[in-house]
Amino acid sequence: MDHATGALGSLIPKLGELLKEEYKLQSSVKKDVKHLEKGLESMHAALRKVGDVPRDQLDELVKLWANEVRDLSYRIEDIIDKFLVHVEGPEPEDKPHMLKQLMMKMGGLLTKFMKRHAIGDEIKSIKVSVQEAADWRDRYRVHEVVANPNVATTADPRLLALYKDQKELVGIDDSLNEVTKMLSDGDGDVSKQLKTISIFGFGGLGKTTLAKAVYNKLKTQFNCSAFVPVGRQPSVKKLLNDILYGIGKKMYPGLDERQLIDEIRVLLEKKRYLVVIDDIWDKNSWELVKTALVCNNCGSRIITTTRILEVATRTGKVYRLQPLSRDLSEDLFHRRLFGGKINQPNHLLSEIYNKILHKCGGVPLAIITIASLLASKPVELWSKVYTSIGFGHEENEDVENTRKILLFSYYDLPCHLKTCLLYLSIYPEDHLIGKDSLIWKWVAEGFIHEEPGLRLFEIGERYFNELVNKSMIMPVETPYHGIITGCRVHDIMLDMICLLSKEENFVTVLDSDEQYTTSHCNSRRLVVHRRVRPLASTSTLQARSLNAICSYEMLPSLSCFEVLRVLALDGPTDSHNPNYLEHVGKLVHLRYLKLASMGMHELPKEIGYLKFLMVLDLAGKSKSKLPESIHLLSQLKCLNISETKIEVPYWIGDLTCLEELCLAEVGIHSNFLTELGKLTELRKLRISKSVTVGGNIAMNSWAESVAKLSKIQVIDIDFILVYRFSSHVDNPWERNILLPQLRVLRMAYQEPGLVATINPSLLPNLSHLQLNVYSPDLEVFGSFRELVSLELVTWSALHHDTIGGVGAFPKLRVFKTQATTCSFQEGDMPVLESLEFQAVAQSNDDGISIDFDFGSLGNLPFLQEVRVYLWAPLADYKNAKEIAKRAIDVLPNCLRHDITQQDMRDWSRRFPN
């Protein structure tokens, strides 16, 4: 399903299904269905043609026709789906008494007869509507709409390194130093005064990136710190709670605004703090925040960012962020185009090259976006690209020009990616969008096109990567792991997406006290953000999805929804309404169900009757359990209970279609270790807390089950606790092997036999590895060509004598080891960004020495952060830490660093040998 063609992509195959004998339609109805199928195929072709033309280049009558046909396609599919559901019927959990079963069967046959008769009448009515649409199409000559040529694009493998931090790559050093100097100016009492700096500039210039860079550089100099995004319509309580979480790692959802302000002031009263308030849109938001941030003469610092000058001048001293210089603009442009800093290639057409750079105006987001677009275009087409963007004769250097660039990038997307991008308008500003949940929503909405040999999630993951590749979304990684778990959307990009989504009537967002209109009732995707008045439950809503982040009390009853496919309730943690799911069993079309904390101790068993349900995602800390009826969900592909206290059900092996399973923990008495082997479709296994494995039998069962997962790609387990009840220890991995398609393996536990299976020839796709090791040798790990993250756990005192040398670890960006290590030589781990290791400090006649040469970190050119666990006698720790800190500070890399104290008296307990 694409937005451009409405539901026609999925509807037409369903009409073909209706012709099958099992649905027993009358011959006259079948004839009408065939006629419909032919007419809708013609409509589908016309809509595809219309979808290839930018909306602002379409005739208004063509727009009206396309909107009407799309809406008609949704109405038809809803009718067909209702018929199919009623004819096939739900599957009851328990078999009734024989007499009752016979009566139910007779009643069911009568119902199906009536439904078949009704569908015949519906088809006749639909035929009339489709014919009217066809006449309208011919009258307005829709078939003559001219589409722009579609130039094929190729994937750019350099996306992560180049767009991970767009402004940091080029031109940030001067601004970073200038803002740092503004914050540190002054001596004596002046330096102790509270200072506030406001970074001002229009959207896309890199204000947030600069503020984050300053924050990362300086935060270790303060007692506490917080980086808090605000956004256009901030929730006061969320804003204050975010500050509290940053400075004290606690949140207080039950407190009101005044109490939250008081709590912040108490925490900050005698502390030197650094707080960044990012993206302020109005003076009132700042005035509220300012009341909470104590002026305590402890040398505290506040940084704000805003695109509104009046707000900037009100908050403090203004730093006006300037666009990139011509040289830096060229540098960034070339990096995005060619993957490195090079001079202007001779083959580039200098006139059009200069025009594009001039009109980008030094805005990093604009430069990256247009360069991403041009990366897949022949140079001969650059002039056409420039003209199509809408660059005219006027001098235009503001955000509107960037929006034109972004709009053209949108229109350059294939239809399926346009649809997926528009769907991001369901999320509020500054929202961290979970990658997996987003892809599963795309699947449930029908946006993913089936391809032979690939599963829908895998195709959706490719869509996600393509959007990142085209610089439409920014990937977000798990800190210190290098795994992309989500994305964010730049403010300007989100503005554009929301504008398009509203124009196309793709998503309807209800905020504040807004109530339904007729168009809302007919909206196919309904989003409810913050509310002050409940929505009425009197209307019949045609929405296929409901995404809500408000309290459940504000939502209409589920009985209002007839064709809902996606229900995502992400209400606040203090929102409790255990009765809201009373009518969930009637949502027979549901594919995706996400429930945050609702204060319930037991889920309704009717969830198990939702025969089309593909995703069940539960959150919340209330003690609950899964109803046994869920084992009937034969199409369930994703079960996520990793953020709950729900125990793994004994019937988990019945869910044989599961592709993604996320659990909290597995206890020693659970049968999960054997049941896991039945889930042969599993692609991802995530356990957020622990797995307890007791005894040799359980260890063998675990290895045997893992080896049976023939399609597994991700095994991500936080902690495995092993109990050995016998001195005789088998090696379960002699008989079982890991599968070659594994990409992520985080399964560290004390099992020497597992290490022998970790070999690049057996696991060629491995990109993330966490493992318990018994030898300091790194040679085998350096041979993994795709390895991005490596974490080595050890229970013995190990020391890495060599790192691997030239050619080893070609893609490694994150390295964490519980061993000590030798110095780094030039060429070791050439793209390493994050490093964590142990070091030992000893006292001697010459003072204190540390068994690591910190100067060798200068041989890691891309290193950004280092974490050191420094073992030292208590009496020497302060001096040892200062020595390590000074050695790191003098490095040219300007590393972020964290040095953690480890008491030398604990060394023998931690490493007994």
TAWO-V229723 format. One record per backbone hydrogen bond with DSSP energy under -0.5 kcal/mol. NH is the residue of the N-H (numbers start at 0). CO is the residue of the C=O. E is the energy in kcal/mol with one decimal. If there is no record, write none. Layout:
NH;CO;E / NH;CO;E
This chain:
1;5;-0.6 / 5;1;-0.5 / 5;2;-1.1 / 6;69;-0.5 / 7;4;-1.9 / 9;6;-0.7 / 10;6;-2.5 / 11;7;-2.2 / 13;9;-0.9 / 14;10;-1.8 / 15;11;-1.4 / 16;12;-1.6 / 17;13;-1.8 / 18;14;-0.7 / 18;15;-0.8 / 19;16;-1.9 / 22;19;-1.5 / 23;20;-1.7 / 29;25;-2.3 / 30;26;-2.1 / 31;27;-1.8 / 32;28;-2.4 / 33;29;-2.3 / 34;30;-1.9 / 35;31;-2.5 / 36;32;-2.8 / 37;33;-2.0 / 38;34;-2.1 / 39;35;-2.9 / 40;36;-1.7 / 41;37;-1.4 / 42;38;-1.8 / 43;39;-2.7 / 44;40;-1.9 / 45;41;-1.9 / 46;42;-2.7 / 47;43;-2.1 / 48;44;-1.7 / 49;45;-2.2 / 50;46;-2.7 / 51;47;-0.8 / 51;48;-0.7 / 52;49;-1.6 / 56;53;-2.1 / 57;54;-1.6 / 62;58;-2.1 / 63;59;-2.3 / 64;60;-2.4 / 65;61;-2.8 / 66;62;-2.6 / 67;63;-2.3 / 68;64;-2.5 / 69;65;-2.5 / 70;66;-2.3 / 71;67;-2.3 / 72;68;-2.4 / 73;69;-1.8 / 74;70;-2.1 / 75;71;-2.6 / 76;72;-2.4 / 77;73;-2.3 / 78;74;-1.8 / 79;75;-2.5 / 80;76;-3.0 / 81;77;-2.3 / 82;78;-1.9 / 83;79;-2.7 / 84;80;-2.6 / 85;81;-2.1 / 86;82;-2.4 / 87;83;-2.3 / 88;84;-2.7 / 91;89;-0.6 / 100;96;-2.9 / 101;97;-2.3 / 102;98;-2.4 / 103;99;-2.5 / 104;100;-2.1 / 105;101;-2.4 / 106;102;-2.6 / 107;103;-2.6 / 108;104;-2.5 / 109;105;-2.1 / 110;106;-2.3 / 111;107;-2.6 / 112;108;-2.3 / 113;109;-2.2 / 114;110;-2.4 / 115;111;-2.4 / 116;112;-2.0 / 117;113;-2.5 / 118;114;-2.6 / 119;115;-1.3 / 120;116;-1.4 / 121;117;-2.4 / 122;118;-2.7 / 123;119;-1.8 / 124;120;-1.9 / 125;121;-2.6 / 126;122;-2.4 / 127;123;-1.3 / 128;124;-1.7 / 129;125;-2.8 / 130;126;-2.2 / 131;127;-2.1 / 132;128;-2.1 / 133;129;-2.3 / 134;130;-2.5 / 135;131;-2.3 / 136;132;-2.3 / 137;133;-2.3 / 138;134;-2.4 / 139;135;-2.1 / 140;137;-0.8 / 141;136;-2.1 / 143;140;-1.8 / 144;141;-2.0 / 146;144;-0.5 / 147;51;-0.6 / 150;148;-0.8 / 156;154;-0.6 / 158;155;-1.1 / 161;157;-1.7 / 162;158;-2.4 / 163;159;-1.1 / 165;162;-0.5 / 168;164;-1.2 / 169;166;-0.6 / 174;170;-0.5 / 175;171;-2.8 / 176;172;-2.5 / 177;173;-2.4 / 178;174;-2.6 / 179;175;-2.2 / 180;176;-2.2 / 181;177;-2.2 / 182;178;-1.9 / 183;179;-1.4 / 184;180;-1.5 / 189;186;-1.6 / 191;187;-0.7 / 191;188;-0.5 / 192;188;-0.6 / 192;189;-1.1 / 194;299;-1.7 / 196;301;-2.6 / 197;316;-3.2 / 198;196;-0.6 / 198;303;-3.4 / 199;197;-0.7 / 199;318;-2.8 / 200;305;-1.4 / 204;201;-1.5 / 209;205;-2.4 / 210;206;-2.7 / 211;207;-2.6 / 212;208;-2.0 / 213;209;-2.5 / 214;210;-2.5 / 215;211;-2.7 / 216;212;-1.8 / 217;213;-2.1 / 218;214;-2.3 / 220;217;-2.4 / 221;218;-1.6 / 222;271;-2.2 / 223;271;-1.2 / 224;245;-0.6 / 225;273;-1.9 / 227;225;-0.5 / 227;275;-3.2 / 228;226;-0.5 / 229;277;-2.6 / 230;277;-0.5 / 230;278;-1.7 / 233;230;-0.5 / 235;233;-0.6 / 238;234;-2.7 / 239;235;-2.4 / 240;236;-2.4 / 241;237;-2.5 / 242;238;-1.6 / 243;239;-2.2 / 244;240;-2.6 / 245;241;-2.1 / 246;242;-2.2 / 247;243;-2.6 / 248;244;-2.0 / 249;243;-0.8 / 254;251;-1.6 / 259;255;-2.3 / 260;256;-2.4 / 261;257;-2.2 / 262;258;-2.2 / 263;259;-2.3 / 264;260;-2.4 / 265;261;-2.1 / 266;262;-2.0 / 267;263;-2.0 / 268;264;-1.0 / 270;267;-1.5 / 272;270;-0.8 / 273;223;-1.8 / 274;300;-2.0 / 275;225;-2.7 / 276;274;-0.5 / 276;302;-3.0 / 277;227;-2.8 / 277;275;-0.7 / 279;304;-2.6 / 280;230;-0.5 / 285;281;-1.2 / 286;282;-2.7 / 287;283;-2.0 / 288;284;-2.2 / 289;285;-3.0 / 290;286;-1.2 / 291;287;-0.7 / 291;288;-1.3 / 292;288;-1.2 / 293;291;-0.9 / 295;293;-1.0 / 298;191;-2.8 / 300;272;-2.6 / 301;194;-2.8 / 302;274;-2.5 / 303;196;-2.6 / 304;276;-1.7 / 305;198;-2.0 / 306;279;-0.5 / 308;306;-0.5 / 311;307;-2.0 / 312;308;-2.7 / 313;309;-1.2 / 314;310;-1.6 / 315;311;-1.5 / 316;195;-1.7 / 318;197;-3.4 / 319;317;-0.6 / 320;199;-2.6 / 320;318;-0.9 / 323;361;-2.5 / 328;324;-2.8 / 329;325;-2.5 / 330;326;-2.2 / 331;327;-2.7 / 332;328;-2.7 / 333;329;-2.9 / 334;330;-2.3 / 335;331;-2.1 / 336;332;-1.8 / 337;333;-3.6 / 338;333;-0.6 / 338;334;-1.7 / 339;333;-0.6 / 341;339;-0.7 / 347;344;-1.4 / 349;347;-0.8 / 352;348;-2.6 / 353;349;-2.5 / 354;350;-2.0 / 355;351;-2.5 / 356;352;-2.1 / 357;353;-2.4 / 358;354;-2.5 / 359;355;-1.6 / 360;356;-0.8 / 360;357;-0.8 / 361;356;-0.6 / 362;359;-2.0 / 363;361;-0.7 / 364;203;-1.7 / 366;362;-2.6 / 367;363;-2.8 / 368;364;-2.3 / 369;365;-2.4 / 370;366;-2.3 / 371;367;-2.3 / 372;368;-1.7 / 373;369;-2.5 / 374;370;-1.8 / 375;372;-0.8 / 376;373;-2.1 / 380;377;-2.0 / 381;378;-1.6 / 384;380;-2.3 / 385;381;-2.7 / 386;382;-2.2 / 387;383;-2.4 / 388;384;-1.7 / 389;385;-0.5 / 389;386;-1.1 / 390;385;-1.1 / 391;389;-0.7 / 395;393;-0.7 / 400;397;-1.1 / 401;397;-1.0 / 402;398;-2.3 / 403;399;-1.7 / 404;400;-1.7 / 405;401;-2.6 / 406;402;-2.9 / 407;403;-2.2 / 408;404;-2.2 / 409;405;-2.2 / 410;406;-2.4 / 411;407;-1.4 / 412;408;-0.5 / 412;409;-1.5 / 416;413;-0.7 / 417;413;-2.1 / 418;414;-2.1 / 419;415;-1.8 / 420;416;-2.5 / 421;417;-2.7 / 422;418;-1.5 / 423;420;-1.7 / 424;421;-1.9 / 425;422;-1.8 / 426;423;-1.7 / 430;427;-1.3 / 432;430;-0.8 / 432;486;-2.5 / 433;431;-0.6 / 434;484;-2.7 / 437;433;-2.0 / 438;434;-2.4 / 439;435;-2.6 / 440;436;-1.9 / 441;437;-2.2 / 442;438;-2.3 / 443;439;-2.6 / 444;440;-2.5 / 445;441;-0.8 / 445;442;-1.0 / 446;441;-2.5 / 447;441;-0.6 / 448;446;-0.5 / 453;450;-1.8 / 458;454;-1.9 / 459;455;-2.5 / 460;456;-2.6 / 461;457;-1.5 / 462;458;-2.1 / 463;459;-2.4 / 464;460;-2.3 / 465;461;-2.3 / 466;462;-2.1 / 467;463;-2.0 / 468;464;-2.8 / 469;465;-1.9 / 470;467;-2.1 / 471;466;-2.5 / 472;466;-1.0 / 473;487;-3.0 / 474;472;-0.5 / 475;485;-2.5 / 477;482;-2.5 / 480;477;-2.1 / 481;477;-1.4 / 483;481;-0.5 / 484;475;-2.2 / 484;482;-0.7 / 485;475;-1.5 / 486;432;-1.9 / 487;473;-2.3 / 493;489;-3.0 / 494;490;-2.7 / 495;491;-2.1 / 496;492;-2.6 / 497;493;-3.0 / 498;494;-2.2 / 499;495;-2.5 / 500;496;-2.8 / 501;497;-2.2 / 502;498;-2.3 / 503;499;-2.5 / 504;501;-1.0 / 505;500;-2.7 / 506;500;-0.6 / 507;524;-2.8 / 508;506;-0.5 / 509;507;-0.5 / 509;526;-3.3 / 510;508;-0.6 / 511;529;-1.9 / 513;510;-2.1 / 520;516;-1.9 / 521;517;-1.2 / 522;519;-1.2 / 525;544;-2.8 / 526;507;-3.0 / 527;546;-2.6 / 528;509;-1.7 / 528;526;-0.5 / 531;511;-1.6 / 532;511;-0.9 / 534;553;-2.6 / 540;538;-0.7 / 540;559;-2.2 / 541;520;-2.3 / 543;523;-3.8 / 544;523;-1.1 / 545;565;-2.6 / 546;525;-2.2 / 547;545;-0.5 / 547;567;-2.7 / 548;527;-2.2 / 553;550;-1.8 / 554;551;-1.6 / 559;556;-2.0 / 560;557;-1.5 / 561;540;-1.1 / 561;559;-0.5 / 564;543;-3.7 / 565;543;-2.1 / 566;591;-2.5 / 567;545;-2.6 / 568;566;-0.6 / 568;593;-2.7 / 569;547;-3.2 / 569;567;-0.8 / 574;571;-1.9 / 575;573;-0.6 / 576;597;-1.0 / 579;576;-2.1 / 581;578;-1.7 / 582;579;-0.6 / 583;580;-1.9 / 585;582;-1.8 / 586;583;-1.7 / 587;585;-2.2 / 589;586;-1.9 / 590;564;-3.1 / 591;564;-2.4 / 592;614;-2.2 / 593;566;-2.8 / 594;616;-2.5 / 595;568;-1.8 / 602;624;-1.1 / 606;603;-1.6 / 607;604;-1.7 / 608;605;-2.0 / 609;606;-1.6 / 610;608;-1.8 / 612;609;-2.3 / 613;590;-3.0 / 614;590;-2.3 / 615;637;-2.6 / 616;592;-2.8 / 617;615;-0.5 / 617;639;-3.0 / 618;594;-2.2 / 619;642;-0.9 / 629;626;-2.0 / 630;627;-1.8 / 631;628;-2.0 / 632;629;-2.0 / 633;631;-1.9 / 635;632;-1.4 / 636;613;-2.9 / 637;613;-2.3 / 638;659;-2.3 / 639;615;-2.6 / 640;638;-0.5 / 640;661;-3.3 / 642;617;-0.6 / 643;640;-1.4 / 651;648;-1.4 / 653;650;-2.4 / 654;651;-1.4 / 655;653;-2.1 / 657;654;-1.7 / 658;636;-3.2 / 659;636;-2.4 / 660;683;-2.5 / 661;638;-2.6 / 662;660;-0.5 / 662;685;-2.9 / 665;689;-2.5 / 669;666;-1.2 / 673;670;-1.0 / 674;670;-2.3 / 675;671;-2.7 / 676;673;-0.9 / 677;674;-2.0 / 678;675;-1.9 / 679;677;-1.7 / 681;678;-1.7 / 682;658;-3.5 / 683;658;-2.3 / 684;713;-2.7 / 685;660;-2.6 / 686;715;-2.4 / 687;662;-2.5 / 688;663;-2.3 / 689;663;-0.7 / 690;718;-1.9 / 691;665;-2.1 / 692;690;-0.6 / 692;720;-3.3 / 693;691;-0.6 / 694;692;-0.7 / 694;722;-3.8 / 697;693;-0.6 / 698;694;-2.0 / 699;695;-2.5 / 700;696;-2.5 / 701;697;-2.5 / 702;698;-2.1 / 703;699;-2.7 / 704;700;-2.6 / 705;701;-2.4 / 706;702;-2.1 / 707;703;-0.9 / 707;704;-0.7 / 708;704;-0.5 / 708;705;-1.3 / 709;707;-2.0 / 710;679;-0.5 / 711;708;-1.5 / 712;682;-3.0 / 713;682;-2.2 / 714;743;-2.6 / 715;684;-3.0 / 716;714;-0.5 / 716;745;-2.8 / 717;686;-2.2 / 719;747;-0.7 / 720;690;-3.0 / 721;719;-0.6 / 722;692;-3.0 / 724;722;-0.6 / 728;726;-0.7 / 729;727;-0.6 / 731;729;-0.7 / 733;730;-1.9 / 734;731;-0.7 / 735;731;-0.5 / 741;738;-1.6 / 742;712;-3.1 / 743;712;-2.3 / 744;767;-2.9 / 745;714;-3.3 / 746;744;-0.5 / 746;769;-1.7 / 748;746;-0.7 / 750;748;-1.7 / 753;750;-1.7 / 754;750;-0.7 / 754;751;-0.6 / 755;751;-0.8 / 756;753;-1.4 / 757;754;-1.5 / 758;756;-1.3 / 761;758;-1.0 / 762;758;-2.4 / 764;739;-0.8 / 765;762;-1.3 / 766;742;-3.1 / 767;742;-2.0 / 768;788;-2.4 / 769;744;-2.7 / 770;790;-2.2 / 772;770;-0.5 / 772;792;-2.8 / 781;777;-2.0 / 782;778;-0.6 / 782;779;-0.8 / 783;780;-1.5 / 784;782;-0.7 / 786;783;-0.7 / 787;766;-3.7 / 788;766;-2.0 / 789;813;-2.4 / 790;768;-2.6 / 791;815;-2.8 / 792;770;-2.9 / 792;790;-0.5 / 797;795;-0.9 / 799;819;-2.5 / 800;798;-0.8 / 807;804;-1.6 / 808;781;-1.8 / 811;808;-0.6 / 812;787;-3.1 / 813;787;-2.1 / 814;833;-2.4 / 815;789;-2.8 / 816;835;-2.2 / 817;791;-1.5 / 819;797;-2.2 / 820;837;-0.5 / 821;799;-1.7 / 826;858;-0.6 / 827;824;-2.3 / 829;826;-0.6 / 831;828;-1.7 / 832;812;-2.4 / 833;812;-2.4 / 834;864;-1.9 / 835;814;-2.2 / 836;866;-1.9 / 837;818;-1.8 / 838;868;-2.3 / 840;870;-3.2 / 841;848;-2.8 / 843;846;-3.2 / 846;843;-1.9 / 848;841;-2.7 / 850;839;-2.3 / 851;849;-0.8 / 853;851;-1.0 / 855;852;-1.6 / 856;853;-1.7 / 857;854;-1.6 / 858;855;-2.0 / 859;856;-1.8 / 860;858;-0.8 / 862;859;-1.7 / 863;832;-3.0 / 864;832;-2.0 / 865;895;-2.3 / 866;834;-2.8 / 867;897;-2.6 / 868;836;-2.3 / 869;867;-0.9 / 869;899;-2.3 / 870;838;-3.3 / 870;868;-0.7 / 871;901;-2.1 / 875;872;-1.4 / 876;872;-1.1 / 876;873;-0.7 / 877;873;-0.5 / 879;875;-2.6 / 880;876;-3.0 / 881;877;-1.9 / 882;878;-2.3 / 883;879;-2.3 / 884;880;-2.7 / 885;881;-2.6 / 886;882;-2.0 / 887;883;-1.8 / 888;884;-2.7 / 889;885;-1.5 / 890;887;-1.4 / 893;890;-1.1 / 895;863;-2.7 / 897;865;-1.9 / 899;867;-3.0 / 899;897;-0.6 / 901;869;-2.3 / 903;871;-1.6 / 905;902;-2.2 / 906;903;-1.3 / 909;905;-2.6 / 910;906;-3.1
